[in-house]
Amino acid sequence: MERPCIEYISACACCEVFGEFVKSLGEQYQGKVDVKIYKAGEDFEYIKKYGAVTKSMLVINESKAVTKLNKENIRKAFEEAIKS
């Protein structure tokens, strides 16, 4: 069985703060959740999976997108990824 994963796609500079938060949670959940952070304009691997993104989002286990980003929702996403 593959480990749960969280992918964060940052579409704008103002959402970089959430990218740092995702990175810090990834360190806390190290070994439990794989974390990948993409930056629009720099990384392009996510486009094949999710298409062009105009709004920052968090993707849980390659299936559920969270677009209402705040620290509480990001924490919940990590917990949801682990449970599934």
PDB file of N, CA, C and O in Angstrom:
ATOM      1  N   MET A   1       0.837  -1.183   0.000  1.00  0.00           N
ATOM      2  CA  MET A   1       0.000   0.000   0.000  1.00  0.00           C
ATOM      3  C   MET A   1       0.878   1.241   0.000  1.00  0.00           C
ATOM      4  O   MET A   1       1.859   1.329   0.738  1.00  0.00           O
ATOM      5  N   GLU A   2       0.514   2.179  -0.826  1.00  0.00           N
ATOM      6  CA  GLU A   2       1.266   3.427  -0.886  1.00  0.00           C
ATOM      7  C   GLU A   2       0.922   4.300   0.310  1.00  0.00           C
ATOM      8  O   GLU A   2      -0.163   4.215   0.885  1.00  0.00           O
ATOM      9  N   ARG A   3       1.880   5.137   0.660  1.00  0.00           N
ATOM     10  CA  ARG A   3       1.642   6.098   1.738  1.00  0.00           C
ATOM     11  C   ARG A   3       0.712   7.194   1.266  1.00  0.00           C
ATOM     12  O   ARG A   3       0.683   7.518   0.079  1.00  0.00           O
ATOM     13  N   PRO A   4      -0.053   7.770   2.188  1.00  0.00           N
ATOM     14  CA  PRO A   4      -0.888   8.921   1.821  1.00  0.00           C
ATOM     15  C   PRO A   4      -0.014  10.068   1.326  1.00  0.00           C
ATOM     16  O   PRO A   4       1.158  10.173   1.686  1.00  0.00           O
ATOM     17  N   CYS A   5      -0.600  10.922   0.498  1.00  0.00           N
ATOM     18  CA  CYS A   5       0.179  12.052  -0.008  1.00  0.00           C
ATOM     19  C   CYS A   5      -0.629  13.343   0.002  1.00  0.00           C
ATOM     20  O   CYS A   5      -1.852  13.350  -0.132  1.00  0.00           O
ATOM     21  N   ILE A   6       0.098  14.415   0.164  1.00  0.00           N
ATOM     22  CA  ILE A   6      -0.437  15.769   0.106  1.00  0.00           C
ATOM     23  C   ILE A   6       0.384  16.504  -0.948  1.00  0.00           C
ATOM     24  O   ILE A   6       1.614  16.506  -0.902  1.00  0.00           O
ATOM     25  N   GLU A   7      -0.308  17.126  -1.896  1.00  0.00           N
ATOM     26  CA  GLU A   7       0.358  17.944  -2.896  1.00  0.00           C
ATOM     27  C   GLU A   7      -0.187  19.359  -2.774  1.00  0.00           C
ATOM     28  O   GLU A   7      -1.399  19.570  -2.775  1.00  0.00           O
ATOM     29  N   TYR A   8       0.715  20.321  -2.670  1.00  0.00           N
ATOM     30  CA  TYR A   8       0.310  21.715  -2.575  1.00  0.00           C
ATOM     31  C   TYR A   8       0.763  22.420  -3.838  1.00  0.00           C
ATOM     32  O   TYR A   8       1.938  22.370  -4.202  1.00  0.00           O
ATOM     33  N   ILE A   9      -0.169  23.072  -4.501  1.00  0.00           N
ATOM     34  CA  ILE A   9       0.132  23.825  -5.713  1.00  0.00           C
ATOM     35  C   ILE A   9      -0.054  25.298  -5.392  1.00  0.00           C
ATOM     36  O   ILE A   9      -1.167  25.744  -5.113  1.00  0.00           O
ATOM     37  N   SER A  10       1.027  26.042  -5.432  1.00  0.00           N
ATOM     38  CA  SER A  10       1.002  27.470  -5.140  1.00  0.00           C
ATOM     39  C   SER A  10       0.922  28.229  -6.458  1.00  0.00           C
ATOM     40  O   SER A  10       1.856  28.216  -7.260  1.00  0.00           O
ATOM     41  N   ALA A  11      -0.213  28.893  -6.663  1.00  0.00           N
ATOM     42  CA  ALA A  11      -0.427  29.606  -7.914  1.00  0.00           C
ATOM     43  C   ALA A  11      -0.075  31.089  -7.831  1.00  0.00           C
ATOM     44  O   ALA A  11      -0.019  31.775  -8.851  1.00  0.00           O
ATOM     45  N   CYS A  12       0.162  31.582  -6.616  1.00  0.00           N
ATOM     46  CA  CYS A  12       0.473  33.009  -6.480  1.00  0.00           C
ATOM     47  C   CYS A  12       1.440  33.229  -5.316  1.00  0.00           C
ATOM     48  O   CYS A  12       1.538  32.405  -4.407  1.00  0.00           O
ATOM     49  N   ALA A  13       2.126  34.320  -5.363  1.00  0.00           N
ATOM     50  CA  ALA A  13       3.129  34.631  -4.344  1.00  0.00           C
ATOM     51  C   ALA A  13       2.506  34.825  -2.964  1.00  0.00           C
ATOM     52  O   ALA A  13       3.150  34.532  -1.957  1.00  0.00           O
ATOM     53  N   CYS A  14       1.288  35.305  -2.898  1.00  0.00           N
ATOM     54  CA  CYS A  14       0.663  35.546  -1.593  1.00  0.00           C
ATOM     55  C   CYS A  14       0.355  34.248  -0.852  1.00  0.00           C
ATOM     56  O   CYS A  14       0.156  34.268   0.363  1.00  0.00           O
ATOM     57  N   CYS A  15       0.312  33.134  -1.552  1.00  0.00           N
ATOM     58  CA  CYS A  15       0.016  31.851  -0.914  1.00  0.00           C
ATOM     59  C   CYS A  15       1.272  31.090  -0.487  1.00  0.00           C
ATOM     60  O   CYS A  15       1.178  29.955  -0.019  1.00  0.00           O
ATOM     61  N   GLU A  16       2.424  31.695  -0.642  1.00  0.00           N
ATOM     62  CA  GLU A  16       3.677  31.054  -0.237  1.00  0.00           C
ATOM     63  C   GLU A  16       3.688  30.730   1.250  1.00  0.00           C
ATOM     64  O   GLU A  16       4.317  29.758   1.668  1.00  0.00           O
ATOM     65  N   VAL A  17       3.001  31.531   2.046  1.00  0.00           N
ATOM     66  CA  VAL A  17       2.945  31.282   3.481  1.00  0.00           C
ATOM     67  C   VAL A  17       2.308  29.911   3.754  1.00  0.00           C
ATOM     68  O   VAL A  17       2.719  29.213   4.681  1.00  0.00           O
ATOM     69  N   PHE A  18       1.317  29.530   2.958  1.00  0.00           N
ATOM     70  CA  PHE A  18       0.710  28.210   3.127  1.00  0.00           C
ATOM     71  C   PHE A  18       1.665  27.105   2.699  1.00  0.00           C
ATOM     72  O   PHE A  18       1.666  26.021   3.281  1.00  0.00           O
ATOM     73  N   GLY A  19       2.470  27.375   1.690  1.00  0.00           N
ATOM     74  CA  GLY A  19       3.474  26.403   1.268  1.00  0.00           C
ATOM     75  C   GLY A  19       4.465  26.108   2.376  1.00  0.00           C
ATOM     76  O   GLY A  19       4.851  24.958   2.587  1.00  0.00           O
ATOM     77  N   GLU A  20       4.872  27.142   3.078  1.00  0.00           N
ATOM     78  CA  GLU A  20       5.781  26.956   4.220  1.00  0.00           C
ATOM     79  C   GLU A  20       5.099  26.175   5.332  1.00  0.00           C
ATOM     80  O   GLU A  20       5.733  25.353   5.993  1.00  0.00           O
ATOM     81  N   PHE A  21       3.817  26.425   5.544  1.00  0.00           N
ATOM     82  CA  PHE A  21       3.068  25.706   6.574  1.00  0.00           C
ATOM     83  C   PHE A  21       2.934  24.231   6.205  1.00  0.00           C
ATOM     84  O   PHE A  21       3.101  23.358   7.056  1.00  0.00           O
ATOM     85  N   VAL A  22       2.633  23.954   4.935  1.00  0.00           N
ATOM     86  CA  VAL A  22       2.545  22.564   4.456  1.00  0.00           C
ATOM     87  C   VAL A  22       3.895  21.870   4.646  1.00  0.00           C
ATOM     88  O   VAL A  22       3.954  20.718   5.074  1.00  0.00           O
ATOM     89  N   LYS A  23       4.957  22.570   4.330  1.00  0.00           N
ATOM     90  CA  LYS A  23       6.305  22.007   4.492  1.00  0.00           C
ATOM     91  C   LYS A  23       6.577  21.666   5.961  1.00  0.00           C
ATOM     92  O   LYS A  23       7.122  20.602   6.257  1.00  0.00           O
ATOM     93  N   SER A  24       6.203  22.557   6.878  1.00  0.00           N
ATOM     94  CA  SER A  24       6.447  22.293   8.303  1.00  0.00           C
ATOM     95  C   SER A  24       5.593  21.132   8.803  1.00  0.00           C
ATOM     96  O   SER A  24       6.063  20.328   9.607  1.00  0.00           O
ATOM     97  N   LEU A  25       4.347  21.031   8.342  1.00  0.00           N
ATOM     98  CA  LEU A  25       3.518  19.891   8.728  1.00  0.00           C
ATOM     99  C   LEU A  25       4.067  18.598   8.128  1.00  0.00           C
ATOM    100  O   LEU A  25       4.003  17.542   8.757  1.00  0.00           O
ATOM    101  N   GLY A  26       4.603  18.683   6.922  1.00  0.00           N
ATOM    102  CA  GLY A  26       5.222  17.514   6.299  1.00  0.00           C
ATOM    103  C   GLY A  26       6.364  16.974   7.127  1.00  0.00           C
ATOM    104  O   GLY A  26       6.568  15.762   7.197  1.00  0.00           O
ATOM    105  N   GLU A  27       7.110  17.862   7.755  1.00  0.00           N
ATOM    106  CA  GLU A  27       8.202  17.433   8.631  1.00  0.00           C
ATOM    107  C   GLU A  27       7.647  16.772   9.887  1.00  0.00           C
ATOM    108  O   GLU A  27       8.225  15.803  10.379  1.00  0.00           O
ATOM    109  N   GLN A  28       6.536  17.282  10.412  1.00  0.00           N
ATOM    110  CA  GLN A  28       5.911  16.689  11.595  1.00  0.00           C
ATOM    111  C   GLN A  28       5.344  15.307  11.284  1.00  0.00           C
ATOM    112  O   GLN A  28       5.397  14.409  12.124  1.00  0.00           O
ATOM    113  N   TYR A  29       4.800  15.134  10.073  1.00  0.00           N
ATOM    114  CA  TYR A  29       4.183  13.873   9.674  1.00  0.00           C
ATOM    115  C   TYR A  29       5.148  13.004   8.860  1.00  0.00           C
ATOM    116  O   TYR A  29       4.716  12.095   8.150  1.00  0.00           O
ATOM    117  N   GLN A  30       6.417  13.275   8.959  1.00  0.00           N
ATOM    118  CA  GLN A  30       7.421  12.552   8.177  1.00  0.00           C
ATOM    119  C   GLN A  30       7.284  11.048   8.426  1.00  0.00           C
ATOM    120  O   GLN A  30       7.204  10.603   9.571  1.00  0.00           O
ATOM    121  N   GLY A  31       7.259  10.288   7.358  1.00  0.00           N
ATOM    122  CA  GLY A  31       7.102   8.849   7.452  1.00  0.00           C
ATOM    123  C   GLY A  31       5.652   8.409   7.389  1.00  0.00           C
ATOM    124  O   GLY A  31       5.374   7.231   7.165  1.00  0.00           O
ATOM    125  N   LYS A  32       4.721   9.336   7.583  1.00  0.00           N
ATOM    126  CA  LYS A  32       3.295   9.016   7.536  1.00  0.00           C
ATOM    127  C   LYS A  32       2.633   9.550   6.271  1.00  0.00           C
ATOM    128  O   LYS A  32       1.723   8.925   5.726  1.00  0.00           O
ATOM    129  N   VAL A  33       3.100  10.715   5.807  1.00  0.00           N
ATOM    130  CA  VAL A  33       2.511  11.368   4.639  1.00  0.00           C
ATOM    131  C   VAL A  33       3.629  11.885   3.741  1.00  0.00           C
ATOM    132  O   VAL A  33       4.568  12.531   4.205  1.00  0.00           O
ATOM    133  N   ASP A  34       3.510  11.590   2.449  1.00  0.00           N
ATOM    134  CA  ASP A  34       4.440  12.161   1.476  1.00  0.00           C
ATOM    135  C   ASP A  34       3.928  13.538   1.076  1.00  0.00           C
ATOM    136  O   ASP A  34       2.738  13.708   0.812  1.00  0.00           O
ATOM    137  N   VAL A  35       4.818  14.514   1.030  1.00  0.00           N
ATOM    138  CA  VAL A  35       4.436  15.884   0.705  1.00  0.00           C
ATOM    139  C   VAL A  35       5.213  16.355  -0.519  1.00  0.00           C
ATOM    140  O   VAL A  35       6.426  16.173  -0.615  1.00  0.00           O
ATOM    141  N   LYS A  36       4.491  16.960  -1.443  1.00  0.00           N
ATOM    142  CA  LYS A  36       5.102  17.547  -2.636  1.00  0.00           C
ATOM    143  C   LYS A  36       4.544  18.949  -2.806  1.00  0.00           C
ATOM    144  O   LYS A  36       3.329  19.145  -2.789  1.00  0.00           O
ATOM    145  N   ILE A  37       5.424  19.918  -2.970  1.00  0.00           N
ATOM    146  CA  ILE A  37       5.017  21.308  -3.146  1.00  0.00           C
ATOM    147  C   ILE A  37       5.416  21.765  -4.542  1.00  0.00           C
ATOM    148  O   ILE A  37       6.576  21.648  -4.938  1.00  0.00           O
ATOM    149  N   TYR A  38       4.449  22.285  -5.277  1.00  0.00           N
ATOM    150  CA  TYR A  38       4.671  22.800  -6.619  1.00  0.00           C
ATOM    151  C   TYR A  38       4.472  24.304  -6.618  1.00  0.00           C
ATOM    152  O   TYR A  38       3.621  24.823  -5.895  1.00  0.00           O
ATOM    153  N   LYS A  39       5.257  25.003  -7.426  1.00  0.00           N
ATOM    154  CA  LYS A  39       5.080  26.443  -7.616  1.00  0.00           C
ATOM    155  C   LYS A  39       4.766  26.683  -9.087  1.00  0.00           C
ATOM    156  O   LYS A  39       5.536  26.308  -9.971  1.00  0.00           O
ATOM    157  N   ALA A  40       3.625  27.311  -9.330  1.00  0.00           N
ATOM    158  CA  ALA A  40       3.234  27.617 -10.707  1.00  0.00           C
ATOM    159  C   ALA A  40       4.295  28.505 -11.346  1.00  0.00           C
ATOM    160  O   ALA A  40       4.786  29.449 -10.726  1.00  0.00           O
ATOM    161  N   GLY A  41       4.636  28.199 -12.571  1.00  0.00           N
ATOM    162  CA  GLY A  41       5.653  28.962 -13.277  1.00  0.00           C
ATOM    163  C   GLY A  41       7.047  28.389 -13.108  1.00  0.00           C
ATOM    164  O   GLY A  41       7.939  28.700 -13.896  1.00  0.00           O
ATOM    165  N   GLU A  42       7.253  27.550 -12.086  1.00  0.00           N
ATOM    166  CA  GLU A  42       8.548  26.906 -11.863  1.00  0.00           C
ATOM    167  C   GLU A  42       8.452  25.394 -12.050  1.00  0.00           C
ATOM    168  O   GLU A  42       9.336  24.781 -12.647  1.00  0.00           O
ATOM    169  N   ASP A  43       7.382  24.799 -11.539  1.00  0.00           N
ATOM    170  CA  ASP A  43       7.172  23.351 -11.625  1.00  0.00           C
ATOM    171  C   ASP A  43       6.025  23.085 -12.596  1.00  0.00           C
ATOM    172  O   ASP A  43       5.039  23.821 -12.632  1.00  0.00           O
ATOM    173  N   PHE A  44       6.174  22.021 -13.377  1.00  0.00           N
ATOM    174  CA  PHE A  44       5.162  21.744 -14.393  1.00  0.00           C
ATOM    175  C   PHE A  44       4.636  20.314 -14.335  1.00  0.00           C
ATOM    176  O   PHE A  44       3.748  19.967 -15.114  1.00  0.00           O
ATOM    177  N   GLU A  45       5.150  19.477 -13.444  1.00  0.00           N
ATOM    178  CA  GLU A  45       4.722  18.077 -13.375  1.00  0.00           C
ATOM    179  C   GLU A  45       3.240  17.934 -13.027  1.00  0.00           C
ATOM    180  O   GLU A  45       2.575  17.009 -13.495  1.00  0.00           O
ATOM    181  N   TYR A  46       2.735  18.837 -12.219  1.00  0.00           N
ATOM    182  CA  TYR A  46       1.344  18.742 -11.766  1.00  0.00           C
ATOM    183  C   TYR A  46       0.350  18.987 -12.891  1.00  0.00           C
ATOM    184  O   TYR A  46      -0.805  18.576 -12.779  1.00  0.00           O
ATOM    185  N   ILE A  47       0.759  19.640 -13.965  1.00  0.00           N
ATOM    186  CA  ILE A  47      -0.173  19.995 -15.041  1.00  0.00           C
ATOM    187  C   ILE A  47      -0.745  18.752 -15.708  1.00  0.00           C
ATOM    188  O   ILE A  47      -1.918  18.748 -16.081  1.00  0.00           O
ATOM    189  N   LYS A  48       0.049  17.695 -15.869  1.00  0.00           N
ATOM    190  CA  LYS A  48      -0.460  16.459 -16.470  1.00  0.00           C
ATOM    191  C   LYS A  48      -1.549  15.838 -15.610  1.00  0.00           C
ATOM    192  O   LYS A  48      -2.497  15.254 -16.135  1.00  0.00           O
ATOM    193  N   LYS A  49      -1.423  15.958 -14.291  1.00  0.00           N
ATOM    194  CA  LYS A  49      -2.403  15.365 -13.375  1.00  0.00           C
ATOM    195  C   LYS A  49      -3.648  16.223 -13.213  1.00  0.00           C
ATOM    196  O   LYS A  49      -4.772  15.724 -13.271  1.00  0.00           O
ATOM    197  N   TYR A  50      -3.434  17.529 -13.007  1.00  0.00           N
ATOM    198  CA  TYR A  50      -4.530  18.398 -12.589  1.00  0.00           C
ATOM    199  C   TYR A  50      -4.880  19.508 -13.574  1.00  0.00           C
ATOM    200  O   TYR A  50      -5.844  20.245 -13.363  1.00  0.00           O
ATOM    201  N   GLY A  51      -4.114  19.629 -14.633  1.00  0.00           N
ATOM    202  CA  GLY A  51      -4.355  20.690 -15.600  1.00  0.00           C
ATOM    203  C   GLY A  51      -3.794  22.020 -15.124  1.00  0.00           C
ATOM    204  O   GLY A  51      -3.151  22.099 -14.077  1.00  0.00           O
ATOM    205  N   ALA A  52      -4.041  23.050 -15.898  1.00  0.00           N
ATOM    206  CA  ALA A  52      -3.566  24.385 -15.535  1.00  0.00           C
ATOM    207  C   ALA A  52      -4.340  24.868 -14.309  1.00  0.00           C
ATOM    208  O   ALA A  52      -5.564  24.749 -14.249  1.00  0.00           O
ATOM    209  N   VAL A  53      -3.624  25.403 -13.352  1.00  0.00           N
ATOM    210  CA  VAL A  53      -4.226  25.834 -12.088  1.00  0.00           C
ATOM    211  C   VAL A  53      -4.081  27.345 -11.973  1.00  0.00           C
ATOM    212  O   VAL A  53      -2.991  27.890 -12.146  1.00  0.00           O
ATOM    213  N   THR A  54      -5.189  28.013 -11.678  1.00  0.00           N
ATOM    214  CA  THR A  54      -5.152  29.464 -11.523  1.00  0.00           C
ATOM    215  C   THR A  54      -5.359  29.889 -10.075  1.00  0.00           C
ATOM    216  O   THR A  54      -5.259  31.072  -9.748  1.00  0.00           O
ATOM    217  N   LYS A  55      -5.648  28.924  -9.213  1.00  0.00           N
ATOM    218  CA  LYS A  55      -5.871  29.202  -7.796  1.00  0.00           C
ATOM    219  C   LYS A  55      -5.095  28.171  -6.980  1.00  0.00           C
ATOM    220  O   LYS A  55      -5.118  26.982  -7.299  1.00  0.00           O
ATOM    221  N   SER A  56      -4.420  28.611  -5.951  1.00  0.00           N
ATOM    222  CA  SER A  56      -3.658  27.696  -5.114  1.00  0.00           C
ATOM    223  C   SER A  56      -4.584  26.652  -4.509  1.00  0.00           C
ATOM    224  O   SER A  56      -5.727  26.947  -4.160  1.00  0.00           O
ATOM    225  N   MET A  57      -4.075  25.419  -4.388  1.00  0.00           N
ATOM    226  CA  MET A  57      -4.888  24.353  -3.821  1.00  0.00           C
ATOM    227  C   MET A  57      -4.027  23.259  -3.217  1.00  0.00           C
ATOM    228  O   MET A  57      -2.839  23.131  -3.513  1.00  0.00           O
ATOM    229  N   LEU A  58      -4.658  22.484  -2.370  1.00  0.00           N
ATOM    230  CA  LEU A  58      -4.038  21.347  -1.715  1.00  0.00           C
ATOM    231  C   LEU A  58      -4.770  20.109  -2.213  1.00  0.00           C
ATOM    232  O   LEU A  58      -6.000  20.087  -2.215  1.00  0.00           O
ATOM    233  N   VAL A  59      -4.046  19.085  -2.632  1.00  0.00           N
ATOM    234  CA  VAL A  59      -4.671  17.874  -3.143  1.00  0.00           C
ATOM    235  C   VAL A  59      -4.345  16.731  -2.193  1.00  0.00           C
ATOM    236  O   VAL A  59      -3.182  16.477  -1.878  1.00  0.00           O
ATOM    237  N   ILE A  60      -5.395  16.045  -1.744  1.00  0.00           N
ATOM    238  CA  ILE A  60      -5.258  14.939  -0.808  1.00  0.00           C
ATOM    239  C   ILE A  60      -5.314  13.627  -1.587  1.00  0.00           C
ATOM    240  O   ILE A  60      -6.297  13.353  -2.276  1.00  0.00           O
ATOM    241  N   ASN A  61      -4.271  12.826  -1.481  1.00  0.00           N
ATOM    242  CA  ASN A  61      -4.202  11.507  -2.106  1.00  0.00           C
ATOM    243  C   ASN A  61      -4.602  11.508  -3.581  1.00  0.00           C
ATOM    244  O   ASN A  61      -5.260  10.582  -4.053  1.00  0.00           O
ATOM    245  N   GLU A  62      -4.207  12.534  -4.288  1.00  0.00           N
ATOM    246  CA  GLU A  62      -4.440  12.681  -5.725  1.00  0.00           C
ATOM    247  C   GLU A  62      -5.912  12.636  -6.116  1.00  0.00           C
ATOM    248  O   GLU A  62      -6.228  12.391  -7.281  1.00  0.00           O
ATOM    249  N   SER A  63      -6.824  12.869  -5.163  1.00  0.00           N
ATOM    250  CA  SER A  63      -8.238  12.745  -5.498  1.00  0.00           C
ATOM    251  C   SER A  63      -9.118  13.883  -4.997  1.00  0.00           C
ATOM    252  O   SER A  63     -10.131  14.186  -5.628  1.00  0.00           O
ATOM    253  N   LYS A  64      -8.771  14.514  -3.902  1.00  0.00           N
ATOM    254  CA  LYS A  64      -9.634  15.554  -3.339  1.00  0.00           C
ATOM    255  C   LYS A  64      -8.876  16.867  -3.257  1.00  0.00           C
ATOM    256  O   LYS A  64      -7.787  16.926  -2.688  1.00  0.00           O
ATOM    257  N   ALA A  65      -9.456  17.926  -3.829  1.00  0.00           N
ATOM    258  CA  ALA A  65      -8.819  19.235  -3.823  1.00  0.00           C
ATOM    259  C   ALA A  65      -9.437  20.122  -2.740  1.00  0.00           C
ATOM    260  O   ALA A  65     -10.655  20.156  -2.563  1.00  0.00           O
ATOM    261  N   VAL A  66      -8.576  20.830  -2.029  1.00  0.00           N
ATOM    262  CA  VAL A  66      -9.003  21.810  -1.032  1.00  0.00           C
ATOM    263  C   VAL A  66      -8.570  23.179  -1.554  1.00  0.00           C
ATOM    264  O   VAL A  66      -7.378  23.433  -1.728  1.00  0.00           O
ATOM    265  N   THR A  67      -9.538  24.055  -1.801  1.00  0.00           N
ATOM    266  CA  THR A  67      -9.214  25.373  -2.333  1.00  0.00           C
ATOM    267  C   THR A  67      -9.417  26.482  -1.303  1.00  0.00           C
ATOM    268  O   THR A  67      -8.910  27.590  -1.481  1.00  0.00           O
ATOM    269  N   LYS A  68     -10.146  26.199  -0.241  1.00  0.00           N
ATOM    270  CA  LYS A  68     -10.314  27.176   0.844  1.00  0.00           C
ATOM    271  C   LYS A  68      -9.164  26.972   1.812  1.00  0.00           C
ATOM    272  O   LYS A  68      -9.269  26.209   2.773  1.00  0.00           O
ATOM    273  N   LEU A  69      -8.077  27.656   1.551  1.00  0.00           N
ATOM    274  CA  LEU A  69      -6.854  27.432   2.305  1.00  0.00           C
ATOM    275  C   LEU A  69      -6.775  28.304   3.545  1.00  0.00           C
ATOM    276  O   LEU A  69      -6.899  29.528   3.489  1.00  0.00           O
ATOM    277  N   ASN A  70      -6.566  27.636   4.651  1.00  0.00           N
ATOM    278  CA  ASN A  70      -6.221  28.265   5.917  1.00  0.00           C
ATOM    279  C   ASN A  70      -5.532  27.183   6.750  1.00  0.00           C
ATOM    280  O   ASN A  70      -5.570  26.008   6.385  1.00  0.00           O
ATOM    281  N   LYS A  71      -4.922  27.554   7.834  1.00  0.00           N
ATOM    282  CA  LYS A  71      -4.139  26.586   8.602  1.00  0.00           C
ATOM    283  C   LYS A  71      -4.996  25.443   9.128  1.00  0.00           C
ATOM    284  O   LYS A  71      -4.550  24.296   9.152  1.00  0.00           O
ATOM    285  N   GLU A  72      -6.208  25.742   9.546  1.00  0.00           N
ATOM    286  CA  GLU A  72      -7.094  24.700  10.067  1.00  0.00           C
ATOM    287  C   GLU A  72      -7.431  23.673   8.986  1.00  0.00           C
ATOM    288  O   GLU A  72      -7.365  22.470   9.235  1.00  0.00           O
ATOM    289  N   ASN A  73      -7.792  24.141   7.787  1.00  0.00           N
ATOM    290  CA  ASN A  73      -8.129  23.230   6.694  1.00  0.00           C
ATOM    291  C   ASN A  73      -6.918  22.412   6.249  1.00  0.00           C
ATOM    292  O   ASN A  73      -7.060  21.253   5.861  1.00  0.00           O
ATOM    293  N   ILE A  74      -5.752  23.000   6.302  1.00  0.00           N
ATOM    294  CA  ILE A  74      -4.543  22.271   5.913  1.00  0.00           C
ATOM    295  C   ILE A  74      -4.251  21.166   6.928  1.00  0.00           C
ATOM    296  O   ILE A  74      -3.900  20.050   6.545  1.00  0.00           O
ATOM    297  N   ARG A  75      -4.393  21.471   8.217  1.00  0.00           N
ATOM    298  CA  ARG A  75      -4.209  20.433   9.247  1.00  0.00           C
ATOM    299  C   ARG A  75      -5.210  19.293   9.051  1.00  0.00           C
ATOM    300  O   ARG A  75      -4.851  18.119   9.138  1.00  0.00           O
ATOM    301  N   LYS A  76      -6.469  19.652   8.786  1.00  0.00           N
ATOM    302  CA  LYS A  76      -7.508  18.641   8.557  1.00  0.00           C
ATOM    303  C   LYS A  76      -7.170  17.779   7.351  1.00  0.00           C
ATOM    304  O   LYS A  76      -7.431  16.576   7.358  1.00  0.00           O
ATOM    305  N   ALA A  77      -6.597  18.374   6.323  1.00  0.00           N
ATOM    306  CA  ALA A  77      -6.224  17.617   5.125  1.00  0.00           C
ATOM    307  C   ALA A  77      -5.182  16.561   5.447  1.00  0.00           C
ATOM    308  O   ALA A  77      -5.259  15.439   4.945  1.00  0.00           O
ATOM    309  N   PHE A  78      -4.203  16.910   6.281  1.00  0.00           N
ATOM    310  CA  PHE A  78      -3.205  15.920   6.679  1.00  0.00           C
ATOM    311  C   PHE A  78      -3.848  14.773   7.441  1.00  0.00           C
ATOM    312  O   PHE A  78      -3.517  13.612   7.201  1.00  0.00           O
ATOM    313  N   GLU A  79      -4.757  15.078   8.351  1.00  0.00           N
ATOM    314  CA  GLU A  79      -5.443  14.031   9.111  1.00  0.00           C
ATOM    315  C   GLU A  79      -6.292  13.166   8.197  1.00  0.00           C
ATOM    316  O   GLU A  79      -6.330  11.945   8.353  1.00  0.00           O
ATOM    317  N   GLU A  80      -6.970  13.787   7.250  1.00  0.00           N
ATOM    318  CA  GLU A  80      -7.790  13.039   6.295  1.00  0.00           C
ATOM    319  C   GLU A  80      -6.938  12.128   5.419  1.00  0.00           C
ATOM    320  O   GLU A  80      -7.327  10.998   5.124  1.00  0.00           O
ATOM    321  N   ALA A  81      -5.785  12.619   5.009  1.00  0.00           N
ATOM    322  CA  ALA A  81      -4.882  11.809   4.184  1.00  0.00           C
ATOM    323  C   ALA A  81      -4.442  10.563   4.937  1.00  0.00           C
ATOM    324  O   ALA A  81      -4.367   9.480   4.357  1.00  0.00           O
ATOM    325  N   ILE A  82      -4.154  10.709   6.216  1.00  0.00           N
ATOM    326  CA  ILE A  82      -3.701   9.570   7.021  1.00  0.00           C
ATOM    327  C   ILE A  82      -4.812   8.550   7.198  1.00  0.00           C
ATOM    328  O   ILE A  82      -4.563   7.346   7.136  1.00  0.00           O
ATOM    329  N   LYS A  83      -6.039   9.019   7.417  1.00  0.00           N
ATOM    330  CA  LYS A  83      -7.176   8.124   7.663  1.00  0.00           C
ATOM    331  C   LYS A  83      -7.570   7.321   6.432  1.00  0.00           C
ATOM    332  O   LYS A  83      -8.076   6.206   6.557  1.00  0.00           O
ATOM    333  N   SER A  84      -7.344   7.871   5.246  1.00  0.00           N
ATOM    334  CA  SER A  84      -7.795   7.162   4.037  1.00  0.00           C
ATOM    335  C   SER A  84      -6.785   6.166   3.534  1.00  0.00           C
ATOM    336  O   SER A  84      -7.025   5.497   2.529  1.00  0.00           O
TER     337      SER A  84
END
